[in-house]
Amino acid sequence: MSSDQKTFFIETFGCQMNFHDSEKVIGTLISQGYRRVESEEDADLIFYNTCSIRDKAEQKVFHRLADYKRLQQQGKRFAVIGCVAQQEGEKIFERAPHVSLVAGSASYRHLPEMLVQIESGARATGLDDRQTDETFETAFTARSNPHRGYITIIEGCDKFCAYCVVPYTRGKERSRSSESVLAEARQMVDSGYTDIQLLGQNVNSYRDPLGKKSFAELLAAVGELAGIRRVRFTTSHPRHFTRDIVEAIDAVSTLCDHVHLPVQSGSSRVLAAMNREYTREQYMERIEWLRSTRNREISLTTDIIVGFPGETEAEFEQTMSLMREVGYDGAFTFKYSPRPNTPAISLADSIPEDEKTRRLHLLNQQQQEIQRARYARHMGQVIEVMVEGYNDPRGQVIARTSQNKTFNFIVPAGVARPQVGSYVSARVTRTFPNSLAGEMVVPIEG
């Protein structure tokens, strides 16, 4: 490893939690004298921040390690961090002997000490911290977007859903103090951030260690900071989704009118087998809360798994009927696949792969039509959007609504193109199942 100019490359797989973890890892590395580069070939230290939710993401990491093994001969070192690291542990050294560091997310606060170890030529592991009460807080977060930023308010998971690896890879739930979260939010606002997203595997399981604020109160407090335009949160668990969260969204205009509330199945029996800790009826009660707001129309999205062991055709139809009843604006849908160390792995996976594929196709086909109708309701509306970028070949500005919908619009001739990070109004002139299109509304002066 070069001693005069240490460099690193990092590739991130998986969810928003992982991407924000990488921002904190990057900041920590820079604080330790490393410089980020854009390719494995240019780096002294190569990081892969991994995901183990689905097998494909897991296999990508080992393919990368095999593809770049040749770089070890140039003195480069490899680090595998994140969920696959925690799941596979020191077996990674056996499968990929050129790896120098293996660490789960609960150990990231020890990264400076682990860097010293591998710089001395030793291997380093961070695999024993899943029961820690500490969170990974750092002043060195290298945020990749200057307008929208993430704050992790709770780490880990105590739910132990039958199909999910997260409690085994990210450790037990541990929350940051509300004071710490608000201090970071204020710092972000002072740096020009207008859009903040609060993160957690089960973000609404948040419990303030100081006992000062509930999740709903913390959400409102962030939304009431001067300079904030939008506050989002993800991912919510229905078991802990309380009415005061809805009341906060209804009362505080900066809280985005979008909630992602994973249902996973429309069958109470399947939900019990999944260990989801709620019934269909309890889930629908929360939907009723969200649909009965006075001031806001809240957009709903979800996650659904088809083909969980033992799911009958009638139970699959219960999921289809729930989707029709709720009317989601979007759904992330998956075929069940067994994951290591999870309780469901001991269940007979009796549903053939082609049947899972058929059910997923029917589910997605129905959801596409639901979204087509849901998005069409916006026709003619004037909506405030945040500019995210540009599609130059189409002459469009790419933006996002408070409901988390993509809105591509054109700018009238002779009008300056709005800057990324700015907020403008646009009128919807076309709708699609996954996006809106239209034209910018120019304010009338005078």
DRENDO-1510 file (C-alpha; in Angstrom, 1 decimal, always signed):
<recs>
REC; n; res; u; v; w
REC; 1; MET; +0.0; +0.0; +0.0 .
REC; 2; SER; +1.3; +3.4; -1.0 .
REC; 3; SER; +2.5; +5.3; +2.1 .
REC; 4; ASP; +2.6; +8.8; +0.6 .
REC; 5; GLN; -0.9; +8.9; -0.8 .
REC; 6; LYS; -3.4; +6.4; +0.4 .
REC; 7; THR; -6.4; +5.9; -1.9 .
REC; 8; PHE; -9.6; +3.9; -1.7 .
REC; 9; PHE; -12.5; +2.8; -4.0 .
REC; 10; ILE; -15.9; +1.8; -2.7 .
REC; 11; GLU; -18.8; +0.1; -4.4 .
REC; 12; THR; -22.1; -0.1; -2.5 .
REC; 13; PHE; -24.9; -2.7; -3.0 .
REC; 14; GLY; -28.4; -2.7; -1.6 .
REC; 15; CYS; -30.6; -0.3; +0.3 .
REC; 16; GLN; -30.6; +3.4; +1.3 .
REC; 17; MET; -29.2; +2.4; +4.7 .
REC; 18; ASN; -26.2; +0.9; +2.9 .
REC; 19; PHE; -25.7; +4.0; +0.7 .
REC; 20; HIS; -25.8; +6.3; +3.8 .
REC; 21; ASP; -23.5; +3.9; +5.7 .
REC; 22; SER; -21.1; +4.3; +2.8 .
REC; 23; GLU; -21.3; +8.1; +3.0 .
REC; 24; LYS; -20.1; +7.8; +6.6 .
REC; 25; VAL; -17.4; +5.2; +5.8 .
REC; 26; ILE; -16.2; +7.5; +3.0 .
REC; 27; GLY; -16.0; +10.4; +5.4 .
REC; 28; THR; -14.2; +8.3; +8.0 .
REC; 29; LEU; -11.6; +7.2; +5.4 .
REC; 30; ILE; -11.0; +10.7; +4.2 .
REC; 31; SER; -10.5; +11.8; +7.8 .
REC; 32; GLN; -7.9; +9.1; +8.1 .
REC; 33; GLY; -5.9; +10.5; +5.2 .
REC; 34; TYR; -7.3; +8.5; +2.3 .
REC; 35; ARG; -8.4; +10.0; -1.0 .
REC; 36; ARG; -11.3; +8.5; -2.9 .
REC; 37; VAL; -10.7; +7.3; -6.5 .
REC; 38; GLU; -13.2; +6.1; -9.1 .
REC; 39; SER; -11.9; +2.6; -10.0 .
REC; 40; GLU; -10.4; -0.5; -8.4 .
REC; 41; GLU; -7.3; -0.2; -10.5 .
REC; 42; ASP; -6.5; +3.3; -9.0 .
REC; 43; ALA; -7.1; +2.3; -5.4 .
REC; 44; ASP; -4.8; +1.0; -2.7 .
REC; 45; LEU; -7.8; -0.2; -0.6 .
REC; 46; ILE; -10.9; -1.6; -2.3 .
REC; 47; PHE; -14.2; -1.6; -0.3 .
REC; 48; TYR; -17.4; -3.5; -1.1 .
REC; 49; ASN; -20.3; -2.5; +1.1 .
REC; 50; THR; -22.6; -5.5; +0.7 .
REC; 51; CYS; -26.3; -6.6; +0.8 .
REC; 52; SER; -27.6; -10.0; +1.7 .
REC; 53; ILE; -31.4; -9.4; +1.3 .
REC; 54; ARG; -31.3; -11.3; -2.0 .
REC; 55; ASP; -29.0; -13.9; -3.3 .
REC; 56; LYS; -28.1; -12.0; -6.5 .
REC; 57; ALA; -26.7; -9.0; -4.5 .
REC; 58; GLU; -24.7; -11.4; -2.4 .
REC; 59; GLN; -23.2; -13.2; -5.5 .
REC; 60; LYS; -22.2; -9.9; -7.1 .
REC; 61; VAL; -19.7; -9.2; -4.3 .
REC; 62; PHE; -18.0; -12.6; -4.8 .
REC; 63; HIS; -17.9; -12.0; -8.5 .
REC; 64; ARG; -16.2; -8.7; -7.9 .
REC; 65; LEU; -13.7; -10.2; -5.6 .
REC; 66; ALA; -12.9; -12.9; -8.1 .
REC; 67; ASP; -12.6; -10.4; -11.0 .
REC; 68; TYR; -10.2; -8.2; -9.2 .
REC; 69; LYS; -8.1; -10.8; -7.3 .
REC; 70; ARG; -5.3; -10.1; -9.8 .
REC; 71; LEU; -4.9; -6.6; -8.3 .
REC; 72; GLN; -3.6; -8.2; -5.0 .
REC; 73; GLN; -0.3; -8.7; -6.8 .
REC; 74; GLN; +0.0; -4.9; -7.0 .
REC; 75; GLY; -0.2; -4.6; -3.3 .
REC; 76; LYS; -3.9; -3.6; -3.2 .
REC; 77; ARG; -6.0; -4.7; -0.2 .
REC; 78; PHE; -9.7; -5.6; -0.1 .
REC; 79; ALA; -12.4; -5.0; +2.5 .
REC; 80; VAL; -15.8; -6.6; +2.6 .
REC; 81; ILE; -18.2; -4.7; +4.9 .
REC; 82; GLY; -22.0; -4.7; +5.5 .
REC; 83; CYS; -24.5; -7.5; +5.7 .
REC; 84; VAL; -22.7; -10.2; +3.7 .
REC; 85; ALA; -19.6; -9.6; +5.9 .
REC; 86; GLN; -21.6; -10.1; +9.0 .
REC; 87; GLN; -23.5; -13.1; +7.6 .
REC; 88; GLU; -20.5; -14.9; +6.2 .
REC; 89; GLY; -17.9; -13.7; +8.7 .
REC; 90; GLU; -14.4; -15.2; +8.5 .
REC; 91; LYS; -15.6; -17.7; +5.9 .
REC; 92; ILE; -15.0; -14.8; +3.5 .
REC; 93; PHE; -11.3; -15.2; +4.1 .
REC; 94; GLU; -11.6; -18.8; +3.1 .
REC; 95; ARG; -13.5; -18.1; -0.1 .
REC; 96; ALA; -11.5; -15.0; -1.0 .
REC; 97; PRO; -8.1; -15.2; +0.8 .
REC; 98; HIS; -7.0; -11.8; -0.7 .
REC; 99; VAL; -9.5; -10.0; +1.6 .
REC; 100; SER; -7.9; -8.1; +4.5 .
REC; 101; LEU; -10.9; -6.7; +6.3 .
REC; 102; VAL; -14.4; -8.1; +7.1 .
REC; 103; ALA; -16.7; -6.0; +9.2 .
REC; 104; GLY; -20.5; -5.8; +9.9 .
REC; 105; SER; -22.2; -2.5; +10.1 .
REC; 106; ALA; -22.4; -2.5; +13.9 .
REC; 107; SER; -18.6; -2.3; +13.9 .
REC; 108; TYR; -18.1; +0.7; +11.6 .
REC; 109; ARG; -17.3; +3.0; +14.6 .
REC; 110; HIS; -14.1; +1.0; +15.0 .
REC; 111; LEU; -13.0; +1.6; +11.4 .
REC; 112; PRO; -10.0; +3.8; +12.2 .
REC; 113; GLU; -8.5; +1.1; +14.4 .
REC; 114; MET; -9.2; -1.6; +11.8 .
REC; 115; LEU; -7.4; +0.5; +9.1 .
REC; 116; VAL; -4.3; +0.6; +11.3 .
REC; 117; GLN; -4.4; -3.2; +11.5 .
REC; 118; ILE; -4.6; -3.8; +7.8 .
REC; 119; GLU; -2.0; -1.1; +7.0 .
REC; 120; SER; +0.4; -3.0; +9.2 .
REC; 121; GLY; -0.2; -6.1; +7.1 .
REC; 122; ALA; -2.6; -7.9; +9.4 .
REC; 123; ARG; -6.2; -8.9; +8.8 .
REC; 124; ALA; -9.0; -7.1; +10.7 .
REC; 125; THR; -12.5; -8.2; +11.6 .
REC; 126; GLY; -15.4; -6.4; +13.1 .
REC; 127; LEU; -18.0; -9.1; +13.6 .
REC; 128; ASP; -18.7; -9.2; +17.4 .
REC; 129; ASP; -20.8; -6.0; +17.9 .
REC; 130; ARG; -24.3; -7.1; +17.0 .
REC; 131; GLN; -25.4; -6.7; +20.7 .
REC; 132; THR; -23.9; -3.2; +21.1 .
REC; 133; ASP; -26.0; -0.3; +22.3 .
REC; 134; GLU; -23.9; +2.2; +20.4 .
REC; 135; THR; -24.7; +3.7; +17.0 .
REC; 136; PHE; -22.4; +4.8; +14.3 .
REC; 137; GLU; -22.2; +8.6; +14.6 .
REC; 138; THR; -19.5; +10.5; +12.9 .
REC; 139; ALA; -18.7; +14.1; +12.1 .
REC; 140; PHE; -17.1; +13.0; +8.8 .
REC; 141; THR; -20.1; +12.0; +6.7 .
REC; 142; ALA; -19.3; +12.6; +3.0 .
REC; 143; ARG; -22.8; +13.3; +1.6 .
REC; 144; SER; -23.0; +12.6; -2.1 .
REC; 145; ASN; -26.0; +15.0; -2.7 .
REC; 146; PRO; -25.7; +18.6; -1.7 .
REC; 147; HIS; -29.5; +19.1; -1.5 .
REC; 148; ARG; -31.0; +15.9; -0.2 .
REC; 149; GLY; -29.4; +14.0; +2.7 .
REC; 150; TYR; -30.0; +11.1; +5.0 .
REC; 151; ILE; -29.9; +10.8; +8.8 .
REC; 152; THR; -29.9; +7.3; +10.4 .
REC; 153; ILE; -32.0; +7.6; +13.6 .
REC; 154; ILE; -32.1; +3.9; +14.5 .
REC; 155; GLU; -29.9; +1.0; +13.6 .
REC; 156; GLY; -30.5; -2.8; +13.7 .
REC; 157; CYS; -33.8; -4.7; +14.0 .
REC; 158; ASP; -35.6; -6.8; +16.7 .
REC; 159; LYS; -38.4; -8.1; +14.5 .
REC; 160; PHE; -37.0; -11.4; +13.3 .
REC; 161; CYS; -39.4; -11.8; +10.4 .
REC; 162; ALA; -39.2; -15.4; +9.3 .
REC; 163; TYR; -37.7; -14.6; +5.8 .
REC; 164; CYS; -35.4; -11.8; +6.7 .
REC; 165; VAL; -31.6; -11.8; +7.5 .
REC; 166; VAL; -31.4; -8.2; +8.8 .
REC; 167; PRO; -31.6; -8.9; +12.6 .
REC; 168; TYR; -28.7; -11.4; +12.1 .
REC; 169; THR; -26.6; -8.9; +10.1 .
REC; 170; ARG; -27.3; -5.5; +11.5 .
REC; 171; GLY; -27.8; -6.4; +15.2 .
REC; 172; LYS; -30.3; -5.3; +17.7 .
REC; 173; GLU; -32.3; -2.1; +17.6 .
REC; 174; ARG; -30.5; +0.9; +19.0 .
REC; 175; SER; -31.7; +4.5; +18.7 .
REC; 176; ARG; -29.8; +7.8; +18.6 .
REC; 177; SER; -30.9; +10.5; +21.0 .
REC; 178; SER; -33.3; +13.1; +19.6 .
REC; 179; GLU; -30.8; +15.8; +20.6 .
REC; 180; SER; -28.2; +14.1; +18.4 .
REC; 181; VAL; -30.6; +13.7; +15.4 .
REC; 182; LEU; -31.8; +17.3; +15.7 .
REC; 183; ALA; -28.2; +18.6; +15.9 .
REC; 184; GLU; -27.3; +16.8; +12.7 .
REC; 185; ALA; -30.4; +18.1; +11.0 .
REC; 186; ARG; -29.6; +21.7; +12.0 .
REC; 187; GLN; -26.1; +21.2; +10.7 .
REC; 188; MET; -27.4; +20.0; +7.4 .
REC; 189; VAL; -29.8; +22.9; +7.1 .
REC; 190; ASP; -27.0; +25.3; +7.8 .
REC; 191; SER; -25.0; +23.6; +5.0 .
REC; 192; GLY; -27.9; +24.2; +2.5 .
REC; 193; TYR; -29.8; +21.0; +2.7 .
REC; 194; THR; -33.6; +21.4; +2.2 .
REC; 195; ASP; -34.6; +17.7; +1.9 .
REC; 196; ILE; -33.9; +15.3; +4.8 .
REC; 197; GLN; -34.8; +11.6; +5.0 .
REC; 198; LEU; -34.8; +9.8; +8.4 .
REC; 199; LEU; -33.6; +6.2; +8.0 .
REC; 200; GLY; -34.0; +3.0; +10.0 .
REC; 201; GLN; -34.6; -0.7; +9.2 .
REC; 202; ASN; -37.8; +0.0; +11.2 .
REC; 203; VAL; -37.6; +3.7; +11.5 .
REC; 204; ASN; -40.9; +4.1; +13.5 .
REC; 205; SER; -39.5; +1.7; +16.2 .
REC; 206; TYR; -37.4; +4.6; +17.3 .
REC; 207; ARG; -37.1; +5.0; +21.0 .
REC; 208; ASP; -35.3; +8.1; +22.3 .
REC; 209; PRO; -32.7; +7.0; +24.8 .
REC; 210; LEU; -33.3; +10.3; +26.6 .
REC; 211; GLY; -37.0; +9.7; +26.7 .
REC; 212; LYS; -37.7; +13.2; +25.3 .
REC; 213; LYS; -39.4; +12.6; +22.0 .
REC; 214; SER; -41.5; +9.9; +20.4 .
REC; 215; PHE; -40.9; +9.1; +16.7 .
REC; 216; ALA; -43.8; +11.3; +15.6 .
REC; 217; GLU; -42.5; +14.2; +17.8 .
REC; 218; LEU; -39.0; +13.9; +16.4 .
REC; 219; LEU; -40.4; +13.8; +12.9 .
REC; 220; ALA; -42.3; +17.0; +13.5 .
REC; 221; ALA; -39.3; +18.7; +15.2 .
REC; 222; VAL; -37.1; +18.1; +12.1 .
REC; 223; GLY; -39.9; +19.3; +9.9 .
REC; 224; GLU; -40.2; +22.5; +11.9 .
REC; 225; LEU; -36.6; +23.5; +11.5 .
REC; 226; ALA; -36.2; +26.8; +9.7 .
REC; 227; GLY; -35.0; +26.2; +6.1 .
REC; 228; ILE; -36.4; +22.6; +5.8 .
REC; 229; ARG; -38.7; +22.1; +2.8 .
REC; 230; ARG; -39.1; +18.3; +2.9 .
REC; 231; VAL; -38.8; +15.5; +5.4 .
REC; 232; ARG; -39.2; +11.8; +4.6 .
REC; 233; PHE; -38.8; +8.6; +6.5 .
REC; 234; THR; -38.3; +5.0; +5.7 .
REC; 235; THR; -38.9; +2.1; +6.3 .
REC; 236; SER; -41.9; +1.9; +8.6 .
REC; 237; HIS; -43.1; -1.3; +10.3 .
REC; 238; PRO; -46.9; -1.6; +10.5 .
REC; 239; ARG; -46.7; -3.0; +14.1 .
REC; 240; HIS; -45.3; +0.3; +15.3 .
REC; 241; PHE; -47.1; +2.6; +12.9 .
REC; 242; THR; -49.2; +4.8; +15.3 .
REC; 243; ARG; -51.9; +7.3; +14.7 .
REC; 244; ASP; -49.7; +10.2; +15.9 .
REC; 245; ILE; -47.4; +9.8; +12.9 .
REC; 246; VAL; -50.4; +10.4; +10.6 .
REC; 247; GLU; -51.4; +13.4; +12.7 .
REC; 248; ALA; -47.9; +14.8; +12.4 .
REC; 249; ILE; -47.9; +14.5; +8.6 .
REC; 250; ASP; -51.3; +16.2; +8.5 .
REC; 251; ALA; -50.2; +19.0; +10.7 .
REC; 252; VAL; -46.6; +19.8; +9.5 .
REC; 253; SER; -46.6; +20.8; +5.9 .
REC; 254; THR; -42.9; +20.0; +5.4 .
REC; 255; LEU; -43.5; +16.3; +6.2 .
REC; 256; CYS; -43.8; +14.6; +2.8 .
REC; 257; ASP; -47.2; +13.2; +2.0 .
REC; 258; HIS; -45.8; +9.7; +1.2 .
REC; 259; VAL; -45.6; +6.7; +3.5 .
REC; 260; HIS; -43.9; +3.4; +2.6 .
REC; 261; LEU; -45.6; +0.7; +4.6 .
REC; 262; PRO; -44.6; -2.8; +3.7 .
REC; 263; VAL; -47.5; -5.3; +4.0 .
REC; 264; GLN; -45.7; -8.4; +2.6 .
REC; 265; SER; -49.0; -10.4; +2.3 .
REC; 266; GLY; -52.7; -9.9; +2.4 .
REC; 267; SER; -53.3; -13.1; +4.3 .
REC; 268; SER; -53.4; -13.0; +8.2 .
REC; 269; ARG; -52.3; -16.7; +8.3 .
REC; 270; VAL; -49.3; -16.0; +6.0 .
REC; 271; LEU; -48.5; -12.8; +8.0 .
REC; 272; ALA; -48.4; -14.9; +11.2 .
REC; 273; ALA; -46.2; -17.5; +9.5 .
REC; 274; MET; -43.9; -14.7; +8.5 .
REC; 275; ASN; -43.9; -13.4; +12.1 .
REC; 276; ARG; -45.0; -10.0; +11.0 .
REC; 277; GLU; -46.8; -9.2; +14.3 .
REC; 278; TYR; -50.0; -7.8; +12.7 .
REC; 279; THR; -53.1; -9.1; +10.9 .
REC; 280; ARG; -54.6; -7.9; +7.7 .
REC; 281; GLU; -57.3; -6.1; +9.7 .
REC; 282; GLN; -54.7; -4.3; +11.8 .
REC; 283; TYR; -52.8; -3.2; +8.7 .
REC; 284; MET; -56.0; -2.0; +7.0 .
REC; 285; GLU; -56.8; +0.1; +10.2 .
REC; 286; ARG; -53.5; +2.0; +9.6 .
REC; 287; ILE; -54.5; +2.5; +6.0 .
REC; 288; GLU; -57.8; +4.0; +7.1 .
REC; 289; TRP; -55.9; +6.4; +9.4 .
REC; 290; LEU; -53.7; +7.4; +6.4 .
REC; 291; ARG; -56.8; +7.9; +4.1 .
REC; 292; SER; -58.7; +10.0; +6.6 .
REC; 293; THR; -56.4; +13.0; +6.9 .
REC; 294; ARG; -57.9; +16.4; +6.8 .
REC; 295; ASN; -55.2; +18.4; +5.1 .
REC; 296; ARG; -53.1; +16.0; +3.0 .
REC; 297; GLU; -53.6; +13.2; +0.5 .
REC; 298; ILE; -50.9; +10.7; +1.5 .
REC; 299; SER; -49.4; +8.5; -1.2 .
REC; 300; LEU; -48.8; +4.9; -0.2 .
REC; 301; THR; -46.2; +2.4; -1.4 .
REC; 302; THR; -45.4; -1.1; -0.1 .
REC; 303; ASP; -43.4; -4.3; -0.3 .
REC; 304; ILE; -44.9; -7.7; -1.1 .
REC; 305; ILE; -43.5; -11.2; -1.2 .
REC; 306; VAL; -45.3; -13.9; -3.2 .
REC; 307; GLY; -44.8; -17.7; -2.8 .
REC; 308; PHE; -43.9; -17.7; +0.9 .
REC; 309; PRO; -43.8; -21.4; +2.0 .
REC; 310; GLY; -47.4; -22.7; +2.3 .
REC; 311; GLU; -49.1; -19.7; +0.6 .
REC; 312; THR; -52.2; -21.1; -1.1 .
REC; 313; GLU; -53.9; -19.8; -4.2 .
REC; 314; ALA; -56.7; -18.3; -2.0 .
REC; 315; GLU; -54.1; -16.6; +0.2 .
REC; 316; PHE; -52.4; -15.2; -2.8 .
REC; 317; GLU; -55.8; -13.8; -4.0 .
REC; 318; GLN; -56.1; -12.2; -0.5 .
REC; 319; THR; -52.9; -10.2; -1.3 .
REC; 320; MET; -54.3; -9.3; -4.7 .
REC; 321; SER; -57.6; -8.1; -3.1 .
REC; 322; LEU; -55.7; -6.0; -0.5 .
REC; 323; MET; -53.7; -4.3; -3.2 .
REC; 324; ARG; -57.0; -3.3; -5.0 .
REC; 325; GLU; -58.5; -2.2; -1.7 .
REC; 326; VAL; -55.6; +0.0; -0.7 .
REC; 327; GLY; -54.7; +1.4; -4.1 .
REC; 328; TYR; -50.9; +1.7; -3.8 .
REC; 329; ASP; -49.0; +4.3; -5.9 .
REC; 330; GLY; -46.1; +1.8; -6.0 .
REC; 331; ALA; -45.0; -1.6; -4.9 .
REC; 332; PHE; -41.7; -3.4; -4.6 .
REC; 333; THR; -42.6; -7.1; -5.3 .
REC; 334; PHE; -40.5; -10.2; -4.8 .
REC; 335; LYS; -40.6; -14.0; -5.1 .
REC; 336; TYR; -39.8; -15.7; -1.8 .
REC; 337; SER; -36.3; -17.1; -1.7 .
REC; 338; PRO; -34.7; -18.7; +1.4 .
REC; 339; ARG; -32.0; -16.7; +3.1 .
REC; 340; PRO; -29.3; -18.1; +5.4 .
REC; 341; ASN; -30.0; -18.3; +9.2 .
REC; 342; THR; -33.6; -17.3; +8.9 .
REC; 343; PRO; -36.4; -19.3; +10.5 .
REC; 344; ALA; -38.2; -19.8; +7.2 .
REC; 345; ILE; -35.3; -21.8; +5.8 .
REC; 346; SER; -36.5; -24.8; +7.8 .
REC; 347; LEU; -40.0; -24.6; +6.1 .
REC; 348; ALA; -40.6; -26.8; +3.1 .
REC; 349; ASP; -40.4; -24.4; +0.1 .
REC; 350; SER; -43.2; -26.3; -1.6 .
REC; 351; ILE; -44.3; -23.7; -4.2 .
REC; 352; PRO; -42.6; -24.4; -7.6 .
REC; 353; GLU; -40.5; -21.6; -9.1 .
REC; 354; ASP; -42.8; -21.3; -12.1 .
REC; 355; GLU; -45.8; -20.9; -9.9 .
REC; 356; LYS; -44.0; -18.1; -7.9 .
REC; 357; THR; -43.2; -16.5; -11.3 .
REC; 358; ARG; -46.8; -16.7; -12.4 .
REC; 359; ARG; -48.1; -15.1; -9.1 .
REC; 360; LEU; -45.5; -12.3; -9.4 .
REC; 361; HIS; -46.5; -11.6; -13.0 .
REC; 362; LEU; -50.2; -11.4; -12.0 .
REC; 363; LEU; -49.4; -9.1; -9.0 .
REC; 364; ASN; -47.2; -6.8; -11.1 .
REC; 365; GLN; -49.8; -6.7; -13.9 .
REC; 366; GLN; -52.5; -5.7; -11.5 .
REC; 367; GLN; -50.3; -3.1; -9.8 .
REC; 368; GLN; -49.4; -1.5; -13.1 .
REC; 369; GLU; -53.1; -0.9; -13.8 .
REC; 370; ILE; -53.6; +0.5; -10.3 .
REC; 371; GLN; -50.7; +2.9; -10.8 .
REC; 372; ARG; -52.0; +3.9; -14.2 .
REC; 373; ALA; -55.3; +5.0; -12.6 .
REC; 374; ARG; -53.6; +6.5; -9.5 .
REC; 375; TYR; -51.2; +8.6; -11.5 .
REC; 376; ALA; -54.0; +9.7; -14.0 .
REC; 377; ARG; -55.7; +11.5; -11.1 .
REC; 378; HIS; -52.9; +14.1; -11.2 .
REC; 379; MET; -53.8; +15.2; -14.8 .
REC; 380; GLY; -54.1; +19.0; -14.9 .
REC; 381; GLN; -52.8; +19.5; -11.4 .
REC; 382; VAL; -50.0; +22.1; -10.6 .
REC; 383; ILE; -47.5; +20.5; -8.3 .
REC; 384; GLU; -44.4; +21.7; -6.5 .
REC; 385; VAL; -41.4; +19.7; -7.4 .
REC; 386; MET; -37.7; +19.5; -6.4 .
REC; 387; VAL; -35.3; +19.5; -9.4 .
REC; 388; GLU; -33.0; +16.5; -9.4 .
REC; 389; GLY; -31.3; +16.7; -12.8 .
REC; 390; TYR; -31.8; +17.0; -16.6 .
REC; 391; ASN; -32.6; +14.7; -19.5 .
REC; 392; ASP; -30.9; +16.7; -22.2 .
REC; 393; PRO; -31.8; +14.5; -25.2 .
REC; 394; ARG; -35.5; +15.0; -24.4 .
REC; 395; GLY; -35.1; +18.6; -23.2 .
REC; 396; GLN; -36.7; +17.7; -19.9 .
REC; 397; VAL; -36.0; +18.6; -16.3 .
REC; 398; ILE; -36.2; +15.6; -13.9 .
REC; 399; ALA; -37.9; +16.4; -10.6 .
REC; 400; ARG; -39.6; +14.7; -7.7 .
REC; 401; THR; -42.9; +15.5; -6.0 .
REC; 402; SER; -43.6; +15.5; -2.2 .
REC; 403; GLN; -45.4; +12.2; -2.9 .
REC; 404; ASN; -42.1; +10.7; -4.1 .
REC; 405; LYS; -43.2; +10.6; -7.7 .
REC; 406; THR; -40.9; +11.3; -10.7 .
REC; 407; PHE; -42.1; +14.3; -12.7 .
REC; 408; ASN; -40.4; +15.1; -16.0 .
REC; 409; PHE; -41.2; +18.6; -17.4 .
REC; 410; ILE; -40.2; +21.0; -20.1 .
REC; 411; VAL; -39.3; +24.7; -19.5 .
REC; 412; PRO; -41.1; +27.3; -21.7 .
REC; 413; ALA; -38.9; +29.0; -24.4 .
REC; 414; GLY; -37.0; +32.0; -23.1 .
REC; 415; VAL; -37.2; +30.9; -19.5 .
REC; 416; ALA; -34.0; +29.9; -17.6 .
REC; 417; ARG; -33.7; +26.2; -16.7 .
REC; 418; PRO; -34.2; +25.8; -12.9 .
REC; 419; GLN; -31.1; +24.7; -10.9 .
REC; 420; VAL; -30.8; +21.2; -9.4 .
REC; 421; GLY; -32.0; +21.5; -5.8 .
REC; 422; SER; -34.5; +24.3; -6.5 .
REC; 423; TYR; -38.2; +24.1; -6.1 .
REC; 424; VAL; -40.6; +25.1; -8.9 .
REC; 425; SER; -44.2; +24.4; -9.9 .
REC; 426; ALA; -45.2; +22.3; -12.9 .
REC; 427; ARG; -48.5; +21.4; -14.5 .
REC; 428; VAL; -49.2; +17.8; -15.3 .
REC; 429; THR; -50.1; +17.3; -19.0 .
REC; 430; ARG; -49.4; +13.5; -19.3 .
REC; 431; THR; -49.4; +10.6; -16.9 .
REC; 432; PHE; -47.8; +7.2; -17.0 .
REC; 433; PRO; -47.9; +4.2; -14.5 .
REC; 434; ASN; -44.5; +5.2; -13.0 .
REC; 435; SER; -44.1; +9.0; -13.7 .
REC; 436; LEU; -45.7; +12.3; -14.5 .
REC; 437; ALA; -44.9; +14.7; -17.4 .
REC; 438; GLY; -45.7; +18.3; -18.0 .
REC; 439; GLU; -44.5; +21.9; -18.2 .
REC; 440; MET; -43.0; +24.3; -15.8 .
REC; 441; VAL; -45.4; +27.0; -14.5 .
REC; 442; VAL; -43.7; +30.4; -14.7 .
REC; 443; PRO; -44.7; +32.8; -11.8 .
REC; 444; ILE; -46.5; +35.9; -13.0 .
REC; 445; GLU; -44.5; +38.9; -11.9 .
REC; 446; GLY; -45.9; +42.1; -10.7 .
</recs>
